[in-house]
Amino acid sequence: MNTKLLAVLPFALIACSGNAPATSPPTAPQGSAKPFAETVVADFDSPWALAFLPDGRMLVTEKQGRMLLVSADGKQRQTVATITVDSAGQGALMDVVPAPDFATSQRVYFSYSAAGEGGKGVILARGRLRPDGGGQGGERLGEIEALFRAGPLVDGNGHYSGRIAFAPDGRHLFFTAGDRQKFTPAQDPKATLGKVLRLTLDGKPAPGNPLAAKGFDPAVWSYGHRNLLGIAFDAKGNLWEQEMGPKGGDEVNLILPGRNYGWPNASNGSHYDGRDIPDHKPGDGYEAPKVWWNPVISPGGLMIYSGKLFPQWQGDAFIGGLSSKSLVRVDLNGTNAAKGDQWDMGARIRDVAQGPDGAIWLLEDGGESQGRLIKLTPTS
């Protein structure tokens, strides 16, 4: 990590297996009656991520750099931070996640894309939610600090990734850095692009990461990834990740320490110009996805459900579909996964989250609205 680059960041606010099937797995059912009611709660300007605070309020990020604090009913909102981001293409103020000790520390972790010397990259940062102090009774995100910047910096506006998940122990976090559409950095041991990274809460490489002794950047946990737009732990401590494939080959992966997930040397998709990429196959030395899609779903956010409103889905993964305009459910069973339902939502779904009462919440990625927040509850 180039700490010199971090110092000049602009702020405003201030064991390998290859057990893939030979053909595409069955497509999830589509078009059936939805077992949930949809309630539109609010509308935002190109929202990117949603996170609930312990009191039921929400933090919502928007592409252009605003972070909003939203009341539990969605009727009130205030801007708590405006971050200077490079929002061209896939750039944005991206993920937002309250710290495990938020109730006492008031810390919030977030990610965004920004330009620096020599190119652009994704940044992990944090701040502290405090009373505004301006006499208006509001709150703001202060004490903002950049913790980690994936590298190297490169040109282009795609595949930043930037998803955050805290480890069950509360002492480490996992951060996703995409390949930035440059392919080979995903296999480069010195780069942090195309990787899942395991960091301390201060953004340093976590001690004991599995590949440091083999010459990798000490932050790397797994590698060979493309565009990782969802990462989450299940109740048993398994770490799941989903990423966009190229032309076909969207994936759900079980993330294991030190494993190589193949990109760009193996994929169940093809290059956009039609050139073949070798499929995952037994003995190829690459960790195969647990579930994959062709045609693609263009996965957005990832959530693993643990609520009581939909008991039939406890422990399952939910994925927002962008180009597929869908909500996708994946059956998780221990360390195995299989396709579940796929519901047509009529709009690109950027993020999916679980509310305090067990409702499922979706953020649309534009469309006829600017980006609606929708609450899903059981129909019976």
N, C-alpha and C positions, 0 to 999 in steps of 0.2 A: 504494500500500500504506500502511495506517495503522500506522506503527511504534508509536504510542502504544498501540494495541490489543495489539500483540505483546508489549509490556512487561508486560501484566497476565495473560498466559496462565497457566492453572493447570496445573502438572505434579505428578504424584505419582511418587515414586521418589527417587525422584529419583534465372497467366493463366487466367482462369476458363473452364471448359468445362462443358457440360451433357450429356454423352454417356451418358445413362441409357437403358436399354431401355424400350420402351413398355409392356411387361408384365413381371411378375415373372420373374426368371431361373429356370431349372429347379431343382427341389428336389434337394438332395444325397441320395444313396442312404441308406436307413435299413433297419435290420433284418437286414443281412447279417452273416455270422460276423465276429466281431472278430479282427483279426490280431495281437492282443496278449493276454497273460495279465495278470490283475489280482491284485496282492498288497496286502492291507491292512497298513499299516505302523504306524499310530497313530490315535488318536481325540482330537479337540480340542473345545473349547467354542465353537461358532460361529466357526470360523476365517475369515480374510478374505484373507490373502496368504501366500506362501511364497517364500523366497529362499535359495539355496545360498551358503555361504561357500567360500573356496578349499580348505579342508581336508575338505569334504564334509558338514560339519554344516549345519543349516538354521536359519533364523530364521522363525518363524511368528507372525503377529499374530492376535489374537482380538477379536471385536467389542467386548467390554466394556472393552478397554484393555490387556490383557496382551500383552507381547512375550516369546516363548519361544525359548530356544536349545535345539535338539533334536539329539541324536546322529545320526550318519549312518544307523544302523539303526533309528532311531525309538524305541529302548527307554528312553532317558534324556532328561530335559528339566529345564530350570530357567528360572524367570522372571527375565529380565534387566532388564525395565522394566515399570512399570505407569503408564500415561499416563491422566490425567484427560480423558475424552472425553465428548461428548454423543452417546450411542448410541441415542437415540430414532429410530425409523423406519430409514432407511438410514444413519444415523450409525454410526461405528465408528472404532477404530484400524485403519487401512486398509493402504495399500501399504507394503512394506519392501524396500529395495534397498541392498546394500553399495556403497560408493563404488568407483570404478574403481581407486583406489590403496589399497583396503582392506588389502592385505597389509602395508603400511607404516603407514598412517594409522589403521587400525581403525575408520574412520568408517562409520556406517550412516545412510542417509536413510530417512525414513518420513513418512506423512501421517495425519491424523486430523481428525475434525470436533469443533468446540468452539463454545460460546456466548461471545459478547462483547457489547459495548455496542451495542444496536440489533438484535441477531439472532444468527444462526449462520453459520459458514463453514468452509471446508476450509483446513487449515494444512499447509505443508511444514516439516519439522523435521529435525534430525540430532543424533546423539550419537556417543560413542566407546565401543567395547566394551573394557572393562578388567578385570583381575583384581578380584574383589570386595573383597579386603583384609580380610575378616572371618575369615580363617583356615579357611574351609570349602572352599577350592579352587575356588570358583565364579567366575562372571563377572557383570558388570552393565554396563548402558548408562549411562554418565555424560556429563557435559559437554553435557547436552541443551540445545539452543537452537532456538527458532522462527525460521525464515528468511523465510517468505512467507505471507501470508494473502490468499486470493482475496476480492474484494469487488465490490459492497458486501455487508455482512452483511444477511441477510434472515431472515424467519421461515420456518418449515417444516422438514421433516426428510428431504428427498429430493434426489437428483441432486447429490451432493457431488463425485463422480468421484475425484480424488486419485491418479491413477496417475503413476508416475515412470519416466523412461527417460533414461539418460546418452547423450550424443552420442558418436559414434565417436572424436572427438578427446579425450574425457575431460575437457574443460574447460567444458562446458556441460551443463545438464540440461533436459529437457522435462517439464512438469508440466501435468496436465489439470484444469481447473476446470469443473464442470457448470453448467447454467443454473439450478440450484436450483428447478426446476419453475416458473420465473417467465417463461419464454419470451423476452421482449424483451431482457433483458440480453445474450443471445447476439449481438445485432446492435449493441449499444451500444458505441461505440469507447472510452468512458471506463471501462467495467466490465471486470473480468477474468473474469466468469462466462461460461460457454458458449464457452470459448476453450482453445486449446493455447498454453502459455506457454513461452518460452525464457529461461532464467535462468542466471546464473553459479552456481558451486558454493556461493557465499555467499547465494544467494537473491535477488540483485539482477537487474533487467532486463538482459539481455545486450546489449552494444553491437552495433549493426548490425541490430537487429530490423526487419523490413520495413515496419511500419506506423506507427512512431513519428513519422515526418515528416508523416504524414497526420492527425495528431491523436489517434491511438489511445494507450491506455496503453502505455508503452514495453516492457512485458513480452510483449505479444501477438505471437504467431507466425502463428496462423490463427484464424478465428472462424466463428460460425454453427453451433455444435455444441450437442448436447443433454446426454446423460449419457455421458461418455467413460470407459469402464471397462477400456480396454486400449490400450497404446501401446508400440511396439517398433521397433527398427531391424533391417533385414535385413543380410546380409553385404555388400551393395553400397552400403550407406549410405542406402537408402530408408527413410523413416519411415512406418510403418503405424499406423492407429488404428481401433478399433471402438467403436461407441456404440449405445446403446439408442434405437430410434425410439419413436414413440408407439404407436398401435394399428396395428401393421405398420411396416415400414420400418427394421428394424435394419440397420446399415451397417458395411462395412469401407471405410475411406478411405485413400488415399495422401495424406499431409499435405505440402502444398507451401507455401512461405513466402508470407504475405500473402493467401492465398486465403480466400474466403467460402464455407462449406459449406452455407449456406442456411437453417438452422433459425432461427426457426420459419416462415419464408416459403415454404420448399420442403421436401418430404419425400415419400417413397414410401409413407408411412402416412397415417392419418387421426387426428383428435382422438378421445379416448376417448368423447366424447358423440356421435360420428358425423359431426361437421362435417368437410368435406373440407379437405385441405391441398393446394395445387398440387404435382403431381409434379415431380421434376427433369426438365428438358427442354432440348434444345439452344437456346442463345442466351438462357437466363434469367439469366445473370450469376452463377450459382452452380456451385461445383465438385460434380460428381455422384459418388456412391459407386461404387467399383469392383465391389462385391458388395452385394446387399441381400436381405432376407428378408421374406416375407409369406405365411403367418403367421410370427411372430417366433421367434427362438431365445432371446432375452433374454441377450445376450452378457455373460460375466463376464471373467475374465482373458484376456490375449493372450500367446502365446509364438510365436516364429519358430524353427523347429527347425534345428539345425546339427550334430546328433550322428551317430554311426556305427551305433547299434543298429538304426535304421530308415533305411537309406540311400535308400530309395525316396521318403522324405518330406523330404529335406534341402532347406532353403529354403522350406518350406511353413509356413503359419500355423496355429496351433491355438488354439481358442477354447473356453472353458468355457461351457456353456449352462445357464442358471438355470431358467426356466420350462420349457424344452424337455428338461431333465434329460439333457443330451447332451454329447458331445465332438465338436466340429466342426472339420474340416480344410478349409482354403482353399488352393487351388493358387496360388502366387505365381510369376509369370514376368516378371522385370524389373519394369516399372511396371504390369503387368496382373495381374488376379486373377480366379479362377473358383471356383465351389463344388466341393468335393471330397467327402469322406465326412462322414456324420453318424451317430455311434454312440449308441444308447440306453444310458445309464449307470445308469438307475434312480434317480438322485438329482440334486439341483441341484448343478452344478459351479461353484464360486466362482472357483477359480484353477487355472492350469496352468503348469507349469515344467519345464525340462529339467535333469536331474541330471548330475553330472560324468561318468558313464559313458554318457550318451546315453539313459538311460531317461526316460520321460515321467511326471511326477508330477502328481496331481490332488488338490485340496482340495474336499471336499464342503461344501455350505452347509446343514448340518443334515439333517433327515429322521429316520429311525429312530435313527440315531446322532447324536451331538452334532456331528459333522463329521469324517469319516474322511480320512486321508491315504492315497492309493493309488498304488502304483508300477506302471507299465505296461512290460512287456518283451515282446519278440517271442515268438510261439508256436513258431516254427521258425527 
